[in-house]
Amino acid sequence: MSAKIRKIIVQVDETRMEMGQPINPPTRRALAMAVIENPFAGRYSENLDELIVIGEELGALLGQKCVEALGIEPGQAQSYGKGAIVGEAGELEHAAAILHPKLGAPLRKAVEKGAALVPSAKKMGGLGTALDVPLGHKDAAFVRSHFDAIEARVSDAPRANEIVVAVAVTSSGRPLARIGGLQVSEIVGQDGLR
Amino acid sequence: MIEIRRIFTHVEQIHHEFGPVAATPLLRGAIGVVLTNPFAGRYEPDILPMMDDLQGVGVDMARRLLAAMQLPPERIEGYGKGAIVGAAGELEHGALWHVPGGYAMRELLGWKGDRSAYAKGQGEAKTGQPGNALAIVPSTKKVGAPGTALDVPLTHINASYVRSHFDAIEVRVPGAPASDEIVYILAMSAGARIHARVGGLAASAISQWDGLR
């Protein structure tokens, strides 16, 4: 692995009740984060291939961590999202290099299929900066019940020369989804949208 | 009386903190259970019945945390607990967690063998850490808004004075506690601080087996 990982954090958020209504089965959302060294901290590099490779590695690692934490089979994953928080000695494009070129394929392998775009968010930040990582259904981006977000935050990261990389996977939509739109049962799953 | 709304688990592997990379990453974890505060919005003189009702929650949370950490009980070396009470509650509601949370975790990590043999250090000559949880479970509590962070102290499970295991883990459940909720927290760690090197009592030097040294 070429990523220099300082910490890996895995969280599971299980909701059993919302607005007094029992949620059965509970909604479950997993978030896996890696705190890595930014190889380009403090300097401008035209070529960001090193981060692209790191993104590919972390797509597999963090995707698998989420699925494992949820205790599900890969095919049972329903929605996903990704994000990165770049420490102040880096640049926003470093997050883009990790997230966009190569992270998706291994993540899709970890959750099986994944026709839909992996929604993402990125920002520059300091220690404890929170990033709201968007979530969308993995096979059809327009499934309204699965539009959501999960907060990613590491209390002691990113240091100036670090990047926090986050992947989120769920086995459910929102707890009390009831605003219509495309339903899971109506997914065609071909174009990634519907 | 117990109405659980959410369960939040957090597990972290620490490979290094800008020093040598550890051969085995330090594993730390915390679990927060978000439940309705039955006493929200009023002063209730007798809150003790809830302490009994929390017994099962304590056992369940301790087991869930251990499962999330994917470790056998004997690998746990540090622990702590805490509570964040929503704005319509009082600090004392957080204190209800001391017994059901602390003892559930200690019992889960508890050593089941012959106490007198253990007192002589038999069966764990190398580290003195058979996981029998003799030490008090350190704690913090506060009243806070949704997303409030609590620094939960961690100390060695068998001897509170073990310096390498003085630590803390920040626990925060996004969106909780609402004003009529409480977050009860348990935390465990599988070792010393990642680059512990400030001397003091070492885990291998525990000798009194009184929970302190």
HADDOCK unambig.tbl for C-alpha pairs under 7 A between the chains (distance, minus, plus):
assign (segid A and resid 5 and name CA) (segid B and resid 15 and name CA) 6.92 0.50 0.50
assign (segid A and resid 6 and name CA) (segid B and resid 14 and name CA) 6.07 0.50 0.50
assign (segid A and resid 6 and name CA) (segid B and resid 15 and name CA) 4.99 0.50 0.50
assign (segid A and resid 6 and name CA) (segid B and resid 16 and name CA) 5.35 0.50 0.50
assign (segid A and resid 6 and name CA) (segid B and resid 17 and name CA) 6.65 0.50 0.50
assign (segid A and resid 7 and name CA) (segid B and resid 12 and name CA) 6.75 0.50 0.50
assign (segid A and resid 7 and name CA) (segid B and resid 13 and name CA) 5.41 0.50 0.50
assign (segid A and resid 7 and name CA) (segid B and resid 14 and name CA) 4.44 0.50 0.50
assign (segid A and resid 7 and name CA) (segid B and resid 15 and name CA) 5.67 0.50 0.50
assign (segid A and resid 8 and name CA) (segid B and resid 12 and name CA) 5.43 0.50 0.50
assign (segid A and resid 8 and name CA) (segid B and resid 13 and name CA) 5.01 0.50 0.50
assign (segid A and resid 8 and name CA) (segid B and resid 14 and name CA) 6.61 0.50 0.50
assign (segid A and resid 9 and name CA) (segid B and resid 10 and name CA) 6.97 0.50 0.50
assign (segid A and resid 9 and name CA) (segid B and resid 11 and name CA) 5.54 0.50 0.50
assign (segid A and resid 9 and name CA) (segid B and resid 12 and name CA) 4.09 0.50 0.50
assign (segid A and resid 9 and name CA) (segid B and resid 13 and name CA) 6.30 0.50 0.50
assign (segid A and resid 10 and name CA) (segid B and resid 10 and name CA) 5.69 0.50 0.50
assign (segid A and resid 10 and name CA) (segid B and resid 11 and name CA) 5.12 0.50 0.50
assign (segid A and resid 10 and name CA) (segid B and resid 12 and name CA) 6.21 0.50 0.50
assign (segid A and resid 11 and name CA) (segid B and resid 9 and name CA) 5.23 0.50 0.50
assign (segid A and resid 11 and name CA) (segid B and resid 10 and name CA) 4.25 0.50 0.50
assign (segid A and resid 11 and name CA) (segid B and resid 11 and name CA) 6.25 0.50 0.50
assign (segid A and resid 12 and name CA) (segid B and resid 8 and name CA) 5.61 0.50 0.50
assign (segid A and resid 12 and name CA) (segid B and resid 9 and name CA) 5.04 0.50 0.50
assign (segid A and resid 12 and name CA) (segid B and resid 10 and name CA) 6.64 0.50 0.50
assign (segid A and resid 13 and name CA) (segid B and resid 7 and name CA) 5.97 0.50 0.50
assign (segid A and resid 13 and name CA) (segid B and resid 8 and name CA) 4.51 0.50 0.50
assign (segid A and resid 13 and name CA) (segid B and resid 9 and name CA) 6.54 0.50 0.50
assign (segid A and resid 14 and name CA) (segid B and resid 6 and name CA) 5.36 0.50 0.50
assign (segid A and resid 14 and name CA) (segid B and resid 7 and name CA) 4.98 0.50 0.50
assign (segid A and resid 14 and name CA) (segid B and resid 8 and name CA) 6.14 0.50 0.50
assign (segid A and resid 15 and name CA) (segid B and resid 5 and name CA) 5.91 0.50 0.50
assign (segid A and resid 15 and name CA) (segid B and resid 6 and name CA) 4.29 0.50 0.50
assign (segid A and resid 15 and name CA) (segid B and resid 7 and name CA) 6.51 0.50 0.50
assign (segid A and resid 16 and name CA) (segid B and resid 4 and name CA) 6.81 0.50 0.50
assign (segid A and resid 16 and name CA) (segid B and resid 5 and name CA) 4.94 0.50 0.50
assign (segid A and resid 16 and name CA) (segid B and resid 6 and name CA) 5.50 0.50 0.50
assign (segid A and resid 17 and name CA) (segid B and resid 5 and name CA) 4.44 0.50 0.50
assign (segid A and resid 17 and name CA) (segid B and resid 6 and name CA) 6.82 0.50 0.50
assign (segid A and resid 18 and name CA) (segid B and resid 5 and name CA) 6.75 0.50 0.50
assign (segid A and resid 151 and name CA) (segid B and resid 174 and name CA) 6.80 0.50 0.50
assign (segid A and resid 155 and name CA) (segid B and resid 170 and name CA) 6.96 0.50 0.50
